[in-house]
Amino acid sequence: MKVSKKWVWIVSLMFVFSMVMMGCGSGDKNNGGNTSQPSESAGESTKKPEEKVTITYSQWGTAEELQRMQELLDQFMAANPNITVKLEGKDWGSYWDGLTANAAGGTLPDVMKTSYAFIEKYAELGIFKELDGLLGSNSFPLADVDPSLLGLHQYQGKQVSMPIDANVIVFYYNKGLFDNPETNPKGAAYPGTEPTWAEVVEIATKMTLDSNNKNPGEDGFNKGSIKQWGLSLVPGSTMDWFLEPMLWSNGGKLINDDDTLALSTPEAQEVLNFFIDMTKNSNINTTPAQMEGLGGQANLGITTGKVAMNAGGSWNTTHYKEAGITYGITHLPKFKTTQTVVQPAGVAMSASTKHEAAAYKLLSWLAGSEGQTALAKQGFSIPANKQAASPYLETAGSEFQIFLDAQQYGIVSPFTVKKTDLVWTYGEQVMKNPLAGDGDLAAAIADLASKIQ
């Protein structure tokens, strides 16, 4: 049968119209949530959002220090909007008492600041989560942190905390005294970049003056009328941050691996007698009594204008600046090798946190390059992460490069409970005077050894 072209055209038009209507209907169903295969962009838009969580972060500190930490936490939360971090701040003493109470009551913060000196004490309570698995599975770049810092935040070979700052012990000198012919009549030079103790003794001898501008060893020198000292060191009062690295520098130790005292070895005895000689016989170092007369703190000796050199922490630059001192910085003097102490604070996770993923994200941010760079830009703390070195120097100043360099000389000598008792409870009262030549050194060592048995 012959079909009219007109009818063919009409049928075709009706077919197209029906297909368009079907397409419109299909579109309405998609808007209503049909189960047909979605596009890639649609799949991304319907992805379940991250669960919002609130975690706690606790640390010690002054009001200013807590404010700086809040600034860091605000940056973290801006980058991680599903995580709210509540800051809990306390002073040093109540912070540690609080951790003990929290551990007993099961109310530990999710993430907490730690001190290298209390890692073992609190790890033994079981409050820290071992981090090796999380660090490994999340590919945290551990090579960005010096091994000397990581080692001080380990317990029984396991990483239980991550370093976030790295105060170091260095050697300071008062440039004003060296540059003034009246206070440096012999023209003593500044100490070198990695000075030896022989070099420092020579300098200190020239910089020690009695009321007649005589130096020790010169005819007529009067040790009873010293007006300027070459050195201000009190090894018996600074056993952990000064005496210990000096023992290591000579191949000795402060404490053995079994927690027994190590001060009777030939290497240790050589160091102890060296400091006694500098103080009692050479008269180039202040005695504890003389230091008390100058203000009482050996690491602030150069601020008195009567001391040429002293050991001190990286934090002491603030004190020197406040005192108006023009100072220079170099590494601690060495016997055989250059050594120092790095005192890194860190961050740990609670072993009982209910928000492990969020807690780890905060910990890894604070210890990683992003958080460490934010810390460095504040200009107050030395970052532990090498990736933040440049931002730190841009903020603090290139003269502080030595603080970063000194980290490589840090000794790895973790604090045990007995070592904490040794240096903070018994050490000063037993050793301060004998290490200045006032008392029986052998008897003092025996007494100290008995106290930590």
C-alpha positions in Angstrom: 0.0 0.0 0.0 1.3 3.3 -0.9 1.7 5.6 2.1 1.3 9.3 1.8 4.5 11.3 2.6 2.3 13.6 4.7 1.5 10.7 7.0 5.1 9.5 7.3 6.0 13.1 8.3 3.2 13.2 10.9 4.2 9.8 12.4 7.8 10.7 12.6 7.0 14.0 14.3 4.8 12.2 16.9 7.7 9.7 17.6 10.2 12.5 18.2 7.7 14.4 20.5 7.2 11.2 22.6 10.9 10.7 23.0 11.3 14.3 24.2 8.6 13.9 26.7 10.2 10.7 28.0 13.5 12.5 28.3 11.7 15.3 30.4 10.2 12.7 32.6 13.5 11.0 33.1 15.0 14.3 34.1 12.3 14.8 36.7 13.1 11.4 38.2 16.8 12.3 38.4 15.9 15.4 40.3 13.9 13.3 42.6 16.8 10.9 43.3 16.5 8.0 40.8 19.0 5.1 41.0 20.4 5.4 37.5 24.2 5.6 37.1 25.3 9.1 38.3 27.9 11.2 36.6 31.4 11.5 38.3 30.6 15.0 39.5 27.3 13.8 40.9 29.1 11.1 42.8 31.5 13.5 44.4 28.7 15.8 45.4 26.8 13.0 47.2 29.9 11.8 49.1 29.2 11.5 52.9 30.9 14.4 54.7 33.5 13.8 57.4 32.1 13.4 60.8 32.5 16.5 63.0 34.4 15.8 66.2 35.7 17.8 69.2 39.0 16.9 70.8 41.0 18.4 73.6 44.6 19.6 73.6 46.4 20.3 76.9 49.7 22.0 77.7 51.5 24.0 80.4 52.5 27.6 79.8 52.1 31.3 80.6 49.1 33.3 79.3 51.2 34.5 76.4 52.4 31.0 75.6 48.8 29.7 75.7 47.7 32.5 73.4 50.4 31.6 70.9 49.2 28.0 71.0 45.6 29.0 70.4 46.8 30.9 67.3 48.3 27.6 66.0 45.1 25.7 66.9 43.0 28.2 65.1 45.1 27.7 61.9 44.7 23.9 62.3 40.9 24.2 62.7 40.7 26.5 59.7 42.4 23.8 57.6 40.3 21.0 59.2 36.8 22.5 59.7 35.4 19.2 60.9 37.7 19.1 63.9 37.2 21.4 66.9 40.1 21.6 69.3 39.6 22.8 72.8 42.7 24.1 74.5 43.3 23.3 78.2 46.1 25.3 79.8 47.8 25.0 83.2 51.0 26.1 84.9 54.0 23.8 84.9 53.4 22.2 88.3 49.6 21.7 88.2 49.9 20.4 84.6 51.9 17.3 85.6 49.8 16.7 88.7 46.7 17.0 86.5 48.0 14.4 84.0 48.5 11.9 86.9 45.0 12.6 88.1 43.5 12.4 84.6 45.2 9.1 84.0 43.7 7.6 87.2 40.3 9.0 86.4 40.3 8.1 82.7 39.9 11.7 81.6 43.1 12.3 79.7 43.1 14.9 76.9 43.2 13.5 73.4 46.5 15.2 72.6 48.9 16.6 75.2 52.2 18.5 75.4 55.1 16.5 76.8 58.6 17.2 78.2 61.6 15.1 77.2 62.3 14.9 81.0 59.1 13.1 81.8 58.6 10.7 79.0 59.5 7.5 81.0 57.6 8.6 84.1 54.3 9.0 82.2 54.9 6.3 79.7 55.1 3.9 82.6 51.6 4.9 83.5 50.4 3.8 80.1 48.9 7.1 79.1 50.8 7.5 75.8 49.7 5.9 72.6 52.6 4.2 70.6 52.9 6.2 67.4 55.1 4.1 65.2 52.2 2.4 63.4 50.4 5.6 62.7 53.5 7.4 61.6 54.4 4.6 59.3 50.9 4.1 57.8 50.6 7.8 57.2 54.1 8.2 55.8 55.2 10.9 58.2 58.6 12.1 57.0 60.7 11.3 60.1 63.9 12.3 58.3 62.8 15.9 58.8 63.4 15.6 62.5 66.9 15.1 63.9 67.4 11.6 65.5 68.7 13.2 68.7 65.2 14.8 69.1 63.2 11.7 68.2 65.3 9.6 70.6 64.4 11.8 73.6 60.7 11.1 72.9 60.9 7.3 72.8 60.1 4.8 75.5 61.5 1.3 75.2 62.4 1.9 71.6 58.9 3.1 70.7 58.0 6.6 69.6 55.4 7.8 72.1 55.7 11.6 71.5 56.8 13.8 68.6 59.2 16.8 69.1 57.7 20.2 68.3 60.4 22.6 69.6 64.1 22.3 70.3 65.7 24.5 72.8 69.5 24.0 72.9 72.4 24.8 75.2 75.1 27.0 73.7 77.9 29.3 74.8 77.5 33.1 75.1 80.0 36.0 75.4 79.6 39.6 76.2 80.9 41.5 73.2 80.9 44.7 75.1 83.5 43.5 77.5 85.7 42.1 74.7 85.5 45.2 72.6 86.3 47.7 75.4 90.1 48.0 76.1 89.3 48.9 79.7 87.6 45.5 80.4 89.9 43.6 77.9 93.3 45.2 78.4 95.1 42.0 77.1 93.1 42.0 73.8 91.5 38.6 74.2 89.7 37.4 71.1 86.2 36.1 70.9 85.9 32.3 71.3 85.9 30.5 68.0 83.0 28.6 66.3 83.7 25.3 68.0 86.0 26.3 70.8 88.1 23.9 72.9 88.3 24.2 76.6 92.0 25.0 76.3 91.1 27.9 74.2 88.4 29.1 76.5 90.7 28.8 79.6 93.2 31.1 77.8 90.5 33.6 77.0 89.0 33.5 80.4 92.3 34.0 82.1 92.9 37.2 80.1 89.3 38.4 80.8 89.5 37.8 84.6 90.7 41.0 86.3 91.4 42.0 89.9 91.1 45.5 91.2 94.5 46.3 89.8 93.7 44.8 86.4 95.9 41.8 87.1 95.1 38.5 85.5 95.3 35.1 87.3 98.9 33.8 87.2 100.4 37.3 87.1 102.5 38.4 90.0 100.4 40.4 92.4 97.1 39.0 91.3 94.6 39.2 94.2 91.9 36.6 94.1 90.1 38.3 96.9 89.5 41.4 94.9 88.3 40.1 91.5 86.1 42.6 89.7 85.5 40.7 86.5 85.4 37.0 85.8 86.1 35.2 82.5 83.5 32.5 83.2 80.3 31.9 85.0 79.6 28.2 85.3 78.0 26.2 88.2 78.2 22.6 87.0 76.7 21.2 90.2 73.6 23.2 89.7 73.2 22.5 86.0 74.0 18.8 85.8 71.5 17.9 83.1 72.0 20.8 80.7 75.7 21.6 81.2 77.7 19.0 83.1 76.2 16.0 81.2 77.1 17.1 77.6 80.6 18.0 78.9 81.0 14.5 80.3 79.9 13.1 76.9 82.4 15.4 75.2 85.2 13.6 77.1 83.9 10.1 76.6 82.1 9.9 79.9 78.5 9.9 81.2 76.4 11.2 84.0 74.4 8.1 84.4 74.8 4.5 83.1 72.3 2.6 81.1 71.3 0.7 84.3 70.6 4.0 86.1 73.7 3.9 88.3 75.8 6.9 88.7 78.7 7.2 86.2 80.8 9.9 87.8 83.7 7.7 89.1 85.1 6.7 85.7 88.5 8.3 84.7 86.8 10.2 81.9 84.2 11.7 84.3 86.8 12.4 87.0 88.9 14.3 84.5 86.0 16.6 83.7 85.0 17.2 87.3 88.5 18.0 88.4 88.9 20.4 85.4 86.0 22.5 86.6 87.2 22.4 90.2 90.6 23.7 89.1 89.1 26.5 87.0 87.1 27.7 90.0 89.3 27.0 93.0 92.8 27.2 91.7 92.7 29.3 88.5 90.1 31.7 89.8 88.7 32.3 86.3 85.2 31.0 87.1 82.8 32.3 89.7 82.1 30.3 92.8 78.5 29.6 93.8 78.8 32.3 96.5 80.2 34.8 94.0 77.4 34.0 91.6 74.9 34.6 94.3 76.4 38.0 94.8 76.0 38.7 91.1 72.4 37.8 90.9 72.3 34.0 91.4 72.0 32.6 87.9 75.1 31.4 86.1 73.4 31.4 82.7 72.7 35.1 83.1 76.2 36.0 84.2 77.0 38.1 81.2 74.1 40.4 82.0 75.9 41.6 85.1 78.6 43.3 83.1 81.1 41.5 85.2 81.3 38.1 83.4 82.8 37.6 79.9 81.3 34.1 79.1 78.7 31.7 80.2 76.8 28.7 79.0 73.0 29.2 78.6 69.9 28.1 76.8 68.6 29.4 73.5 65.8 31.0 75.5 68.3 33.3 77.3 68.6 35.6 74.3 65.4 37.3 75.6 67.1 38.0 78.9 70.2 39.4 77.3 68.2 41.6 75.0 66.2 42.9 78.0 69.5 43.7 79.8 70.9 45.6 76.8 73.8 43.2 76.3 75.5 42.9 72.9 76.3 39.3 72.9 77.9 36.6 70.6 76.9 32.9 70.4 79.0 29.9 69.8 78.9 26.1 70.5 79.7 24.7 73.9 83.5 24.3 74.4 84.7 20.7 73.9 87.1 18.3 75.4 87.2 15.8 72.6 84.0 16.3 70.7 81.4 19.1 70.4 78.3 18.1 72.3 75.2 19.8 73.7 71.8 19.1 75.1 68.7 19.7 73.1 65.6 20.1 75.3 62.6 19.3 73.0 59.0 19.6 74.1 56.7 17.3 72.2 53.2 16.2 71.6 51.6 12.8 72.5 48.3 11.1 72.0 46.3 9.6 74.8 46.2 5.8 74.6 42.5 6.0 75.4 41.4 8.6 72.9 38.1 7.9 71.3 39.0 10.1 68.3 42.2 8.6 67.1 42.1 9.9 63.5 41.4 13.5 64.6 44.0 13.3 67.4 46.6 12.0 65.0 45.8 14.6 62.5 46.4 17.3 65.1 49.6 15.7 66.4 51.0 15.2 62.9 50.1 18.8 61.9 51.9 20.3 65.0 55.0 18.1 64.4 54.9 18.3 60.6 56.1 21.0 58.3 52.9 23.0 58.2 52.4 23.4 61.9 56.1 23.8 62.5 56.3 26.5 59.9 53.4 28.3 61.7 55.3 27.9 65.0 58.5 29.2 63.4 56.8 32.3 62.0 55.8 33.3 65.6 59.5 33.7 66.2 59.5 32.4 69.8 60.3 28.7 69.7 63.0 26.9 67.7 61.1 24.4 65.5 62.1 20.7 65.7 61.2 20.0 62.0 64.0 20.9 59.5 61.4 22.0 57.0 60.6 25.0 59.2 64.2 26.2 59.5 64.0 28.9 56.8 60.8 30.5 58.1 62.3 30.5 61.6 65.4 32.3 60.5 63.4 34.8 58.4 61.5 35.7 61.6 64.1 35.4 64.3 67.2 36.5 62.4 70.1 34.7 60.6 72.3 35.0 63.7 70.2 32.2 65.3 71.3 29.7 62.7 73.6 28.3 65.4 70.6 27.0 67.3 69.6 24.9 64.4 73.2 23.8 63.8 73.6 22.8 67.4 70.9 20.2 67.1 73.3 17.8 65.4 75.5 17.8 68.5 72.7 16.9 70.8 73.3 13.9 73.1 70.7 11.2 73.2 70.3 10.6 77.0 66.6 10.0 77.8 65.4 10.9 81.3 64.5 7.9 83.5 62.8 8.4 86.8 66.1 8.0 88.7 67.8 10.5 86.4 65.1 13.0 87.1 65.7 12.5 90.8 69.4 12.8 90.3 69.5 16.1 88.6 66.4 17.9 90.0 66.1 16.5 93.5 69.5 15.5 94.8 72.2 16.7 92.4 72.4 20.4 93.3 72.3 20.0 97.0 75.0 17.3 97.0 77.3 18.5 94.1 77.1 22.3 93.8 79.8 23.1 96.4 82.2 20.1 95.8 82.3 20.9 92.1 83.5 24.4 93.0 86.3 22.9 95.1 84.5 23.4 98.4 84.1 19.9 99.9 85.0 16.3 99.4 84.2 15.3 95.8 84.6 11.5 96.4 82.3 11.6 99.4 79.7 13.7 97.5 79.7 11.2 94.6 79.2 8.3 97.0 76.4 10.1 98.7 74.7 10.9 95.4 75.1 7.3 94.2 73.4 6.0 97.4 70.4 8.4 96.9 69.5 7.0 93.5 69.9 3.3 94.3 
